[in-house]
Amino acid sequence: MRIFRDRPIKQKLIAIIIVTTTAAQLLAGLGIVIADSVFFRGRLQRDLSALAHIIADNSTAALAFNDPKSATETLGALRARTHVVNACIYRPDATILAGYSRQGTLGCPPADGQDNIRFTRQDVVVSQAILLHGRRIGTLMLVYDLREIYQRVALYGSTVLVVLLASSLLAFLLSSRLRAVIATPISQLVRATTLVSETGDYSIRAQKLSRDELGVLVDRFNEMLMGIQSRDNDLKKALLDRERALLEVDKERERFRFMAESMPQKVFTAKPNGEPDYFNRQWKEFTGLSLEEITDWGWTQFVHPGDIEENLRLWKDAINTGDPFHFEHRFRRSDGTYRWHLTRAHALRDSSGNISMWIGSNTDIHEQKEKEEALRRANDDLQQFAYSASHDLQEPIRNVVVYSEVVARRYHSVLDADGQQFLGFLKEGGRRLATLINDLLAYTSAGMVEIHAAPVDSANVLKYSLSGLAEAIRESNATVTYDELPEVFMGEAHLQQVFQNLIGNALKYRDKGQPRIHISAFDRGATWCFSVKDNGIGIDPQYKEKIFGVFKRLHHDRQRSGTGIGLAICQRVVERYGGRIWVESEPGKGSTFFFTVPRHAQAVRSAAVESSTG
């Protein structure tokens, strides 16, 4: 095919015509030969079936009277069919009564007791039952030679071959005369295109010799030359503009490098696949290596072994998604010490939205991390102090309350009205102070107790919480309902604290009507979101954040006592598990408190680590 492809178009036209004609004639001849063979086989099958019926009917008497001679004479009539090579009449016990063989050697197949016609590779075998009054008394077996079919195929094939050769010769003679009609205009067009290619002169035009498709092709070619001539001028102008743009790009690149080298941060760029291709001077000074050494050795050699796995995972995620990269990790300095850095990288995209490069910076935050660690230790010490102080104050406060009650009981008759009033102030102050200390202790405990990441049935925790609030629910005649609640990864004591504080607040800040409280939960992907809805007095939107602060109360009256720590405890517990808590409310329309809890234990463990380090 490659040799044929490179031949002149005149030869191709002749070859195409001859090959097409020959293929068509050959296909038609094969179709005729195959059709004749198929039809002949069908006709032969019908003829042999009829012949077998005739022989079987004529052999009934001979078989019934066991007359081999008469049966042999009947089979002798098969000599008229030159391609019948063997014939046998079998008795019911499968023995041969009479036989016929054109070649002198009897070769009948055994009787199989079935009436059929089987074609083998060289013969046709006919099995026909011999019946007497509808009862099978024997079997006729005929073997027919298929050479007749092969002879017909050879005859028809020879005829097809002769016709094929004659038609191919005629096609060659006609195509040799008619090829110039197509080849000459194409040759003219080729000469014109060659001249344009050699000279680069787009003012040359091809000669039009006909109005057919080739004439249209010449017109379009000439129009194309006109367009190319116009675009060539535009291209020359565009090349000049491109050279100017490249100069501007080089200036911008130099400006970027100057800025990168002047910045205090370490700056790098990377290819769209994330492979770094530039590090600024600060990188070289920090590592003590040249750009070539950093690139050849790989930037991951400077990352702390404890940070490398997470670093590579987040970097690959950013490369795959195109999202900004943000990570805190430790880099090894030239003296071998590791320093904390904050690395940011953003994808620069082209006009089509594809990433063309990554630009990133590494900021040294080692001193900041040390200050955060010191602040964390100070917070831990302060929290421990608050816990210890709250715990140690319980006993003196309890003594004040107990002995004030003893004084009131024993010396009630001795004290005058002012003394009894002062003693009442002392008792009330001691009670309130004891409540405050207990709440403060609960608040500090919420931040110190180790969290648990085992699944807990929140419905059972809610029921236990309601049993602890049974007296308050009975006194307020409240109705508390809840939907089906899920299992969550949260400590039972912590979840109970949240439920009791939120439901207790709903009972405390109820309206004049019957309190109605409803608890539900719904799926929010990675978290479960719980809601505690009431029909109480509501909260002004401006105080929605303030109410979660320690000692923050919106109502200071005797009917609604409290220290203002309950919601702060709820917030601290929920945030310890990586969740958050908020409220949606309007004055006079009730409130709905929401809080989220992670659905998976891994998220709980991650939240615990973040809580302990920050």
C-alpha positions as a printed NumPy array, in Angstrom:
array([[  0.   ,   0.   ,   0.   ],
       [  2.904,   2.404,   0.699],
       [  4.363,   1.819,  -2.761],
       [  0.933,   2.331,  -4.347],
       [  0.41 ,   5.507,  -2.29 ],
       [  3.523,   7.15 ,  -3.792],
       [  2.646,   6.405,  -7.442],
       [  1.464,   9.166,  -9.828],
       [ -2.253,   9.922,  -9.785],
       [ -2.678,   8.676, -13.379],
       [ -1.469,   5.241, -12.37 ],
       [ -3.59 ,   5.37 ,  -9.233],
       [ -6.751,   6.065, -11.267],
       [ -6.053,   3.102, -13.569],
       [ -5.24 ,   0.857, -10.645],
       [ -8.361,   1.926,  -8.734],
       [-10.635,   1.269, -11.723],
       [ -9.09 ,  -2.128, -12.465],
       [ -9.053,  -3.223,  -8.818],
       [-12.644,  -2.055,  -8.289],
       [-13.882,  -3.776, -11.456],
       [-11.989,  -6.967, -10.686],
       [-13.229,  -7.046,  -7.105],
       [-16.826,  -6.506,  -8.202],
       [-16.617,  -9.2  , -10.88 ],
       [-14.873, -11.612,  -8.505],
       [-17.452, -11.012,  -5.792],
       [-20.321, -11.53 ,  -8.25 ],
       [-18.722, -14.719,  -9.623],
       [-18.154, -16.094,  -6.134],
       [-21.743, -15.27 ,  -5.298],
       [-22.963, -17.183,  -8.338],
       [-20.761, -20.205,  -7.573],
       [-21.757, -20.258,  -3.907],
       [-25.472, -19.807,  -4.705],
       [-25.349, -22.595,  -7.281],
       [-23.627, -24.894,  -4.793],
       [-26.228, -24.147,  -2.109],
       [-29.176, -24.605,  -4.48 ],
       [-27.669, -27.746,  -6.02 ],
       [-27.153, -29.308,  -2.59 ],
       [-30.811, -28.645,  -1.787],
       [-31.978, -30.121,  -5.082],
       [-29.646, -33.092,  -4.648],
       [-31.061, -33.694,  -1.171],
       [-34.612, -33.733,  -2.537],
       [-33.645, -36.046,  -5.424],
       [-31.876, -38.516,  -3.163],
       [-34.801, -38.499,  -0.742],
       [-37.214, -39.299,  -3.59 ],
       [-34.856, -41.978,  -4.964],
       [-34.546, -43.572,  -1.509],
       [-38.352, -43.664,  -1.148],
       [-38.711, -45.362,  -4.548],
       [-36.042, -47.99 ,  -3.827],
       [-37.488, -48.592,  -0.325],
       [-41.02 , -49.043,  -1.696],
       [-39.784, -51.48 ,  -4.388],
       [-37.827, -53.476,  -1.81 ],
       [-40.761, -54.135,   0.529],
       [-41.693, -57.506,  -0.992],
       [-38.105, -58.736,  -1.224],
       [-37.503, -57.848,   2.413],
       [-40.834, -59.287,   3.568],
       [-40.091, -62.646,   1.84 ],
       [-36.365, -62.511,   2.577],
       [-35.501, -62.581,  -1.129],
       [-31.901, -61.346,  -1.581],
       [-31.968, -61.83 ,  -5.328],
       [-35.004, -59.642,  -5.875],
       [-33.579, -56.99 ,  -3.54 ],
       [-30.252, -57.062,  -5.434],
       [-32.074, -56.539,  -8.755],
       [-33.947, -53.599,  -7.276],
       [-30.675, -52.008,  -6.112],
       [-29.148, -52.652,  -9.551],
       [-31.369, -49.917, -10.967],
       [-29.046, -47.431,  -9.181],
       [-26.472, -47.914, -11.976],
       [-28.31 , -45.128, -13.806],
       [-27.085, -42.712, -11.133],
       [-23.331, -42.628, -11.732],
       [-22.533, -40.962,  -8.396],
       [-24.303, -43.572,  -6.206],
       [-21.309, -45.581,  -4.933],
       [-22.939, -47.906,  -2.357],
       [-26.427, -49.069,  -1.351],
       [-27.56 , -51.658,   1.197],
       [-30.851, -53.102,   2.442],
       [-30.731, -54.06 ,   6.109],
       [-33.023, -56.518,   7.886],
       [-34.54 , -55.527,  11.263],
       [-31.696, -57.347,  13.025],
       [-29.154, -55.001,  11.261],
       [-27.869, -57.743,   8.89 ],
       [-27.536, -56.978,   5.17 ],
       [-30.141, -58.554,   2.869],
       [-28.705, -57.146,  -0.372],
       [-26.085, -54.616,  -1.454],
       [-24.834, -52.585,  -4.419],
       [-21.364, -51.112,  -5.026],
       [-20.223, -49.256,  -8.126],
       [-16.557, -49.934,  -7.321],
       [-17.045, -53.613,  -6.42 ],
       [-16.34 , -53.224,  -2.695],
       [-19.391, -52.882,  -0.549],
       [-18.959, -50.027,   1.965],
       [-22.338, -49.202,   3.438],
       [-22.503, -47.485,   6.813],
       [-24.41 , -49.388,   9.55 ],
       [-28.122, -48.735,   9.882],
       [-28.912, -46.332,  12.739],
       [-32.689, -46.821,  12.747],
       [-33.395, -43.16 ,  11.836],
       [-34.567, -41.546,   8.59 ],
       [-32.184, -38.757,   7.639],
       [-29.737, -37.388,   5.061],
       [-26.195, -36.613,   6.285],
       [-23.577, -34.681,   4.354],
       [-19.956, -35.64 ,   5.042],
       [-16.84 , -34.143,   3.539],
       [-16.927, -36.445,   0.447],
       [-20.304, -38.225,   0.514],
       [-24.013, -37.925,   1.2  ],
       [-25.462, -40.723,   3.355],
       [-29.211, -41.392,   3.067],
       [-31.037, -43.541,   5.638],
       [-34.62 , -44.543,   4.674],
       [-37.   , -46.869,   6.529],
       [-38.681, -49.723,   4.588],
       [-42.272, -50.013,   5.777],
       [-44.947, -52.657,   5.419],
       [-48.439, -51.614,   6.464],
       [-46.866, -48.767,   8.47 ],
       [-44.466, -51.104,  10.312],
       [-40.691, -50.812,   9.862],
       [-39.315, -54.061,   8.409],
       [-35.856, -52.806,   7.339],
       [-33.615, -49.916,   6.4  ],
       [-32.176, -48.671,   3.086],
       [-28.743, -47.001,   3.208],
       [-27.449, -45.006,   0.175],
       [-23.992, -43.412,  -0.232],
       [-23.787, -40.688,  -2.9  ],
       [-20.441, -39.287,  -4.148],
       [-20.171, -35.436,  -3.982],
       [-17.787, -35.136,  -6.928],
       [-20.68 , -33.857,  -8.994],
       [-20.812, -30.691,  -6.846],
       [-17.044, -30.146,  -7.169],
       [-17.269, -30.521, -10.924],
       [-19.985, -27.867, -11.11 ],
       [-17.899, -25.508,  -8.942],
       [-14.875, -25.984, -11.234],
       [-17.022, -25.29 , -14.327],
       [-18.596, -22.141, -12.941],
       [-15.242, -20.979, -11.496],
       [-13.558, -21.265, -14.894],
       [-16.36 , -19.308, -16.516],
       [-16.083, -16.564, -13.865],
       [-12.293, -16.375, -14.313],
       [-12.587, -15.93 , -18.108],
       [-15.204, -13.198, -17.703],
       [-13.06 , -11.549, -15.015],
       [ -9.989, -11.391, -17.255],
       [-11.987, -10.001, -20.169],
       [-13.659,  -7.298, -18.062],
       [-10.336,  -6.284, -16.445],
       [ -8.757,  -5.85 , -19.893],
       [-11.697,  -3.728, -21.028],
       [-11.514,  -1.616, -17.836],
       [ -7.784,  -1.015, -18.407],
       [ -8.325,   0.165, -21.998],
       [-11.178,   2.514, -21.057],
       [ -9.421,   3.961, -17.99 ],
       [ -6.274,   4.652, -20.018],
       [ -8.335,   6.846, -22.375],
       [-10.482,   8.602, -19.727],
       [ -7.887,   9.261, -16.982],
       [ -6.794,  12.537, -18.577],
       [-10.192,  14.086, -17.759],
       [ -9.346,  13.934, -14.049],
       [ -5.543,  13.775, -14.027],
       [ -4.845,  16.895, -16.148],
       [ -6.664,  19.454, -13.868],
       [ -5.041,  17.864, -10.833],
       [ -1.614,  18.081, -12.477],
       [ -2.216,  21.751, -13.208],
       [ -3.159,  22.328,  -9.56 ],
       [ -0.042,  20.436,  -8.39 ],
       [  2.211,  22.583, -10.578],
       [  0.655,  25.736,  -9.125],
       [  1.059,  24.574,  -5.511],
       [  4.676,  23.512,  -6.187],
       [  5.49 ,  26.909,  -7.655],
       [  3.945,  28.695,  -4.642],
       [  5.889,  26.462,  -2.261],
       [  9.208,  27.039,  -4.021],
       [  8.891,  30.785,  -4.524],
       [  6.734,  31.826,  -1.557],
       [  4.78 ,  34.044,  -3.966],
       [  1.13 ,  33.936,  -2.88 ],
       [  0.036,  35.993,  -5.907],
       [  0.269,  32.902,  -8.172],
       [ -3.095,  31.442,  -9.265],
       [ -4.004,  27.977, -10.637],
       [ -5.673,  27.62 , -14.096],
       [ -9.306,  26.482, -14.09 ],
       [-10.022,  23.866, -16.814],
       [-13.529,  22.632, -15.867],
       [-16.622,  23.517, -13.878],
       [-16.905,  20.275, -11.985],
       [-15.65 ,  19.55 ,  -8.446],
       [-12.051,  20.014,  -9.609],
       [-12.985,  23.43 , -10.952],
       [-14.535,  24.295,  -7.588],
       [-11.342,  23.031,  -5.919],
       [ -9.235,  25.354,  -8.11 ],
       [-11.48 ,  28.3  ,  -7.189],
       [-11.185,  27.512,  -3.487],
       [ -7.426,  27.086,  -3.843],
       [ -7.111,  30.486,  -5.44 ],
       [ -9.312,  31.982,  -2.713],
       [ -7.124,  30.272,  -0.118],
       [ -4.033,  31.826,  -1.665],
       [ -5.683,  35.236,  -1.381],
       [ -6.469,  34.579,   2.275],
       [ -2.953,  33.292,   2.965],
       [ -1.491,  36.371,   1.292],
       [ -3.584,  38.558,   3.6  ],
       [ -2.81 ,  36.508,   6.708],
       [  0.881,  36.454,   5.84 ],
       [  0.95 ,  40.186,   6.173],
       [ -0.995,  39.954,   9.437],
       [  1.385,  37.255,  10.696],
       [  4.408,  39.385,  10.078],
       [  2.787,  42.142,  12.091],
       [  1.811,  39.652,  14.823],
       [  5.394,  38.365,  15.023],
       [  6.599,  41.872,  15.668],
       [  3.95 ,  42.273,  18.381],
       [  4.953,  38.899,  19.859],
       [  8.58 ,  39.93 ,  20.069],
       [  7.535,  43.07 ,  21.913],
       [  5.306,  40.967,  24.255],
       [  8.178,  38.55 ,  24.947],
       [ 10.322,  41.478,  25.923],
       [  7.597,  42.615,  28.329],
       [  7.319,  39.081,  29.753],
       [ 11.065,  38.985,  30.317],
       [ 10.823,  42.319,  32.12 ],
       [  7.949,  41.021,  34.303],
       [  9.887,  37.845,  35.039],
       [ 12.902,  39.831,  36.105],
       [ 10.644,  42.067,  38.191],
       [  9.14 ,  38.992,  39.902],
       [ 12.59 ,  37.55 ,  40.596],
       [ 13.744,  40.869,  42.005],
       [ 10.715,  41.017,  44.319],
       [ 11.146,  37.359,  45.324],
       [ 14.821,  37.861,  46.099],
       [ 14.037,  41.002,  48.107],
       [ 11.272,  39.501,  50.279],
       [ 12.111,  38.23 ,  53.796],
       [ 10.046,  35.074,  53.218],
       [ 11.281,  32.055,  51.353],
       [  9.598,  32.044,  47.934],
       [  9.281,  29.192,  45.459],
       [  7.451,  28.389,  42.235],
       [  6.366,  25.013,  40.885],
       [  5.138,  23.533,  37.627],
       [  1.433,  22.591,  37.217],
       [  2.298,  19.025,  38.343],
       [  3.734,  20.376,  41.609],
       [  7.425,  19.961,  40.754],
       [  9.35 ,  22.996,  42.157],
       [ 11.422,  24.898,  39.589],
       [ 12.543,  28.009,  41.496],
       [ 13.731,  28.872,  45.016],
       [ 14.732,  32.401,  46.03 ],
       [ 17.885,  33.554,  47.805],
       [ 16.38 ,  33.107,  51.288],
       [ 15.98 ,  29.382,  50.591],
       [ 19.613,  29.125,  49.597],
       [ 20.741,  31.002,  52.728],
       [ 18.502,  28.886,  54.993],
       [ 19.644,  25.522,  53.601],
       [ 23.191,  26.473,  52.667],
       [ 22.713,  24.837,  49.265],
       [ 22.562,  26.128,  45.721],
       [ 19.4  ,  26.094,  43.62 ],
       [ 20.718,  23.152,  41.609],
       [ 21.476,  21.157,  44.766],
       [ 18.034,  21.878,  46.258],
       [ 16.323,  20.867,  43.006],
       [ 18.457,  17.735,  42.5  ],
       [ 18.164,  16.507,  46.094],
       [ 14.449,  17.283,  46.419],
       [ 12.789,  19.759,  48.764],
       [ 11.326,  16.992,  50.954],
       [ 14.784,  16.348,  52.438],
       [ 14.381,  19.52 ,  54.524],
       [ 10.96 ,  18.592,  55.995],
       [ 10.85 ,  17.113,  59.487],
       [ 10.221,  13.316,  59.375],
       [  7.142,  13.762,  61.565],
       [  5.602,  16.22 ,  59.082],
       [  6.568,  14.689,  55.729],
       [  3.647,  12.251,  55.311],
       [  0.913,  14.817,  55.984],
       [  2.86 ,  17.423,  53.988],
       [  2.946,  15.237,  50.862],
       [ -0.707,  14.222,  51.225],
       [ -1.954,  17.819,  51.431],
       [  0.358,  18.94 ,  48.615],
       [ -0.936,  16.162,  46.315],
       [ -4.529,  17.067,  47.211],
       [ -3.842,  20.698,  46.296],
       [ -2.249,  19.672,  42.974],
       [ -5.228,  17.449,  42.091],
       [ -7.934,  19.94 ,  43.103],
       [ -6.238,  23.275,  42.449],
       [ -7.178,  24.473,  45.949],
       [ -4.743,  26.677,  47.902],
       [ -2.116,  24.845,  49.975],
       [ -1.802,  25.836,  53.648],
       [  0.334,  23.903,  56.119],
       [  2.513,  24.383,  59.197],
       [  5.621,  22.198,  59.317],
       [  9.261,  22.177,  60.323],
       [ 12.225,  22.777,  57.967],
       [ 15.831,  21.82 ,  58.673],
       [ 18.259,  24.71 ,  58.67 ],
       [ 21.856,  24.441,  57.429],
       [ 23.053,  23.919,  61.026],
       [ 20.734,  20.891,  61.416],
       [ 18.088,  22.528,  63.648],
       [ 14.41 ,  22.489,  62.686],
       [ 12.309,  25.653,  62.621],
       [  8.535,  25.985,  62.233],
       [  7.314,  27.521,  58.964],
       [  3.907,  28.43 ,  57.571],
       [  3.742,  27.44 ,  53.896],
       [  1.144,  28.857,  51.523],
       [  0.844,  28.162,  47.803],
       [ -1.708,  29.343,  45.244],
       [ -2.315,  28.209,  41.67 ],
       [ -1.851,  30.752,  38.875],
       [ -4.32 ,  30.045,  36.069],
       [ -4.397,  31.06 ,  32.413],
       [ -7.336,  32.54 ,  30.503],
       [ -8.802,  29.025,  30.026],
       [ -8.758,  28.276,  33.748],
       [ -5.892,  25.771,  33.521],
       [ -3.097,  25.906,  36.091],
       [  0.055,  27.394,  34.551],
       [  2.213,  27.448,  37.707],
       [  2.188,  27.472,  41.518],
       [  3.53 ,  30.394,  43.569],
       [  4.267,  29.786,  47.235],
       [  5.958,  31.26 ,  50.28 ],
       [  7.452,  29.843,  53.475],
       [  7.24 ,  32.129,  56.503],
       [  9.329,  31.448,  59.611],
       [  6.899,  31.239,  62.573],
       [  9.221,  29.48 ,  65.001],
       [  9.12 ,  32.261,  67.614],
       [  5.33 ,  32.5  ,  67.257],
       [  4.973,  28.729,  67.791],
       [  7.171,  28.948,  70.89 ],
       [  5.013,  31.779,  72.247],
       [  1.862,  29.754,  71.504],
       [  3.344,  26.788,  73.346],
       [  4.23 ,  29.008,  76.298],
       [  0.712,  30.474,  76.228],
       [ -0.786,  26.981,  76.11 ],
       [  1.227,  25.941,  79.159],
       [  0.173,  29.142,  80.924],
       [ -3.473,  28.415,  80.08 ],
       [ -3.088,  24.871,  81.382],
       [ -1.548,  26.216,  84.592],
       [ -4.306,  28.81 ,  84.907],
       [ -6.98 ,  26.202,  84.319],
       [ -5.38 ,  23.899,  86.883],
       [ -5.218,  26.794,  89.331],
       [ -8.894,  27.64 ,  88.745],
       [ -9.822,  24.007,  89.252],
       [ -7.753,  23.719,  92.41 ],
       [ -9.032,  27.028,  93.766],
       [-12.639,  26.07 ,  93.053],
       [-12.131,  22.688,  94.646],
       [-10.364,  24.11 ,  97.73 ],
       [-13.009,  26.81 ,  98.254],
       [-15.807,  24.265,  98.483],
       [-15.005,  23.262, 102.059],
       [-14.83 ,  26.82 , 103.579],
       [-17.982,  27.865, 101.742],
       [-19.725,  24.719, 102.933],
       [-18.695,  25.605, 106.514],
       [-20.131,  29.119, 106.115],
       [-23.453,  27.749, 104.895],
       [-23.611,  25.   , 107.539],
       [-22.718,  27.203, 110.513],
       [-25.002,  30.018, 109.355],
       [-27.838,  27.477, 109.44 ],
       [-26.687,  26.313, 112.914],
       [-26.702,  29.91 , 114.171],
       [-30.131,  30.512, 112.678],
       [-31.487,  27.358, 114.312],
       [-29.919,  27.725, 117.779],
       [-29.907,  31.483, 118.286],
       [-33.037,  32.453, 116.424],
       [-34.706,  33.743, 119.613],
       [-31.627,  35.709, 120.708],
       [-31.162,  37.696, 117.494],
       [-33.206,  40.804, 116.875],
       [-34.798,  41.645, 113.549],
       [-31.64 ,  43.192, 112.091],
       [-29.537,  40.213, 113.223],
       [-31.928,  37.756, 111.613],
       [-31.907,  39.842, 108.413],
       [-28.105,  39.906, 108.379],
       [-28.032,  36.163, 109.006],
       [-30.418,  35.673, 106.069],
       [-28.078,  37.7  , 103.872],
       [-25.213,  35.493, 105.061],
       [-27.105,  32.282, 104.288],
       [-28.213,  33.499, 100.838],
       [-24.718,  34.751, 100.032],
       [-23.191,  31.447, 101.124],
       [-25.689,  29.457,  99.065],
       [-25.068,  31.579,  95.974],
       [-21.319,  31.424,  96.498],
       [-21.481,  27.61 ,  96.829],
       [-23.51 ,  27.409,  93.605],
       [-21.002,  29.664,  91.856],
       [-18.054,  27.56 ,  93.044],
       [-19.783,  24.34 ,  91.913],
       [-20.528,  25.813,  88.471],
       [-16.99 ,  27.157,  88.152],
       [-15.644,  23.726,  89.097],
       [-17.911,  22.121,  86.471],
       [-16.671,  24.638,  83.876],
       [-12.993,  23.927,  84.549],
       [-13.672,  20.179,  84.715],
       [-15.236,  20.309,  81.25 ],
       [-11.887,  21.42 ,  79.846],
       [ -9.784,  18.944,  81.822],
       [-11.631,  15.643,  81.667],
       [-10.302,  13.369,  78.914],
       [-12.793,  12.934,  76.087],
       [-13.968,   9.516,  74.918],
       [-14.347,   8.354,  71.324],
       [-16.693,   5.406,  71.873],
       [-20.208,   5.344,  70.357],
       [-22.941,   6.411,  72.784],
       [-26.715,   6.117,  72.379],
       [-27.785,   9.753,  72.713],
       [-31.428,   8.728,  73.301],
       [-30.449,   6.864,  76.488],
       [-28.338,   9.816,  77.639],
       [-31.307,  12.143,  77.05 ],
       [-33.613,   9.902,  79.081],
       [-31.116,   9.901,  81.975],
       [-30.839,  13.691,  81.749],
       [-34.628,  14.073,  81.862],
       [-34.803,  11.888,  84.945],
       [-32.429,  14.308,  86.668],
       [-34.724,  17.195,  85.705],
       [-37.937,  15.34 ,  86.573],
       [-38.822,  17.601,  89.513],
       [-38.311,  20.813,  87.5  ],
       [-40.355,  19.362,  84.629],
       [-43.154,  18.404,  87.033],
       [-43.228,  21.812,  88.756],
       [-43.394,  23.714,  85.453],
       [-45.878,  21.244,  83.912],
       [-43.582,  21.074,  80.873],
       [-43.929,  18.738,  77.891],
       [-40.638,  17.324,  76.57 ],
       [-40.641,  15.378,  73.285],
       [-37.846,  14.067,  71.105],
       [-37.325,  12.334,  67.754],
       [-35.256,   9.238,  67.078],
       [-31.697,  10.128,  68.087],
       [-28.456,   8.62 ,  66.702],
       [-25.349,   7.126,  68.229],
       [-22.554,   9.676,  68.632],
       [-18.876,   9.553,  69.544],
       [-19.078,  11.583,  72.766],
       [-18.677,  10.88 ,  76.455],
       [-21.961,  10.164,  78.256],
       [-21.17 ,  12.627,  81.066],
       [-20.334,  15.384,  78.578],
       [-23.457,  14.824,  76.488],
       [-25.532,  14.724,  79.672],
       [-24.057,  18.084,  80.733],
       [-25.105,  19.644,  77.445],
       [-28.64 ,  18.191,  77.528],
       [-29.252,  19.131,  81.174],
       [-28.016,  22.712,  80.766],
       [-29.976,  23.363,  77.551],
       [-33.216,  21.749,  78.808],
       [-32.756,  23.363,  82.243],
       [-32.429,  26.785,  80.606],
       [-35.573,  26.111,  78.549],
       [-37.454,  25.34 ,  81.791],
       [-35.96 ,  28.315,  83.633],
       [-36.665,  30.915,  80.935],
       [-40.181,  29.752,  80.117],
       [-43.077,  32.001,  79.19 ],
       [-46.417,  32.179,  80.978],
       [-47.907,  29.305,  78.986],
       [-47.135,  25.609,  79.293],
       [-43.473,  24.943,  78.395],
       [-42.958,  22.742,  75.325],
       [-39.485,  21.429,  74.542],
       [-38.511,  19.28 ,  71.546],
       [-35.15 ,  17.593,  70.907],
       [-34.153,  16.308,  67.445],
       [-31.048,  15.512,  65.376],
       [-30.28 ,  15.496,  61.676],
       [-27.391,  14.46 ,  59.442],
       [-24.983,  17.162,  58.231],
       [-22.414,  15.016,  56.41 ],
       [-19.444,  14.647,  58.758],
       [-21.429,  15.691,  61.853],
       [-24.717,  15.139,  63.657],
       [-26.557,  18.377,  64.434],
       [-28.78 ,  18.332,  67.544],
       [-31.459,  20.935,  68.239],
       [-33.249,  21.812,  71.502],
       [-36.311,  23.931,  70.717],
       [-38.548,  25.678,  73.297],
       [-41.426,  28.169,  73.362],
       [-39.904,  30.38 ,  76.08 ],
       [-39.296,  34.106,  76.336],
       [-36.688,  34.118,  73.555],
       [-33.406,  36.031,  73.168],
       [-32.665,  39.328,  71.486],
       [-30.437,  38.653,  68.413],
       [-27.79 ,  41.086,  69.651],
       [-27.093,  38.792,  72.639],
       [-26.798,  35.5  ,  70.677],
       [-23.004,  35.423,  71.11 ],
       [-22.846,  37.062,  74.53 ],
       [-24.878,  34.377,  76.315],
       [-22.105,  31.77 ,  75.826],
       [-19.604,  33.782,  77.877],
       [-18.73 ,  32.885,  81.473],
       [-20.971,  34.65 ,  84.081],
       [-23.035,  36.223,  81.25 ],
       [-26.722,  36.431,  82.213],
       [-29.449,  38.423,  80.472],
       [-31.969,  38.237,  83.344],
       [-31.039,  39.021,  86.94 ],
       [-34.179,  38.251,  88.931],
       [-34.995,  35.916,  91.77 ],
       [-37.418,  33.851,  89.684],
       [-34.613,  32.843,  87.327],
       [-31.582,  32.114,  89.479],
       [-28.229,  31.027,  88.077],
       [-24.567,  31.923,  87.65 ],
       [-24.398,  32.283,  83.867],
       [-21.947,  29.388,  83.441],
       [-24.276,  26.707,  82.044],
       [-24.077,  27.756,  78.374],
       [-20.344,  28.381,  78.699],
       [-19.972,  24.77 ,  79.896],
       [-22.017,  23.575,  76.894],
       [-19.81 ,  25.541,  74.508],
       [-16.609,  24.269,  76.09 ],
       [-17.748,  20.629,  75.978],
       [-18.961,  20.826,  72.372],
       [-15.791,  22.545,  71.163],
       [-13.708,  19.884,  72.915],
       [-15.227,  17.422,  70.42 ],
       [-14.592,  19.636,  67.399],
       [-18.224,  20.828,  67.19 ],
       [-19.868,  24.19 ,  67.681],
       [-22.985,  25.555,  69.395],
       [-25.252,  28.456,  68.485],
       [-28.79 ,  29.732,  69.004],
       [-31.565,  31.045,  66.774],
       [-34.218,  33.063,  68.592],
       [-36.479,  36.103,  68.665],
       [-37.937,  37.753,  71.775],
       [-41.304,  36.216,  72.631],
       [-40.99 ,  33.42 ,  70.017],
       [-38.9  ,  30.874,  71.861],
       [-35.346,  29.701,  71.181],
       [-33.649,  26.837,  69.361],
       [-30.169,  25.835,  70.471],
       [-28.077,  23.844,  67.98 ],
       [-24.858,  21.922,  68.587],
       [-22.842,  19.576,  66.359],
       [-20.933,  16.388,  67.195],
       [-18.543,  14.531,  64.803],
       [-19.96 ,  11.329,  63.308],
       [-16.61 ,   9.507,  63.278],
       [-14.146,   8.614,  66.009],
       [-11.183,   9.878,  63.973],
       [-12.622,  13.389,  63.926],
       [-13.082,  13.214,  67.708],
       [ -9.437,  12.2  ,  68.188],
       [ -8.281,  15.039,  65.907],
       [-10.373,  17.527,  67.889],
       [ -8.842,  16.229,  71.109],
       [ -5.322,  16.782,  69.765],
       [ -6.145,  20.329,  68.62 ],
       [ -7.767,  21.105,  71.974],
       [ -4.73 ,  19.867,  73.896],
       [ -2.232,  21.814,  71.746],
       [ -4.043,  25.092,  71.418]])
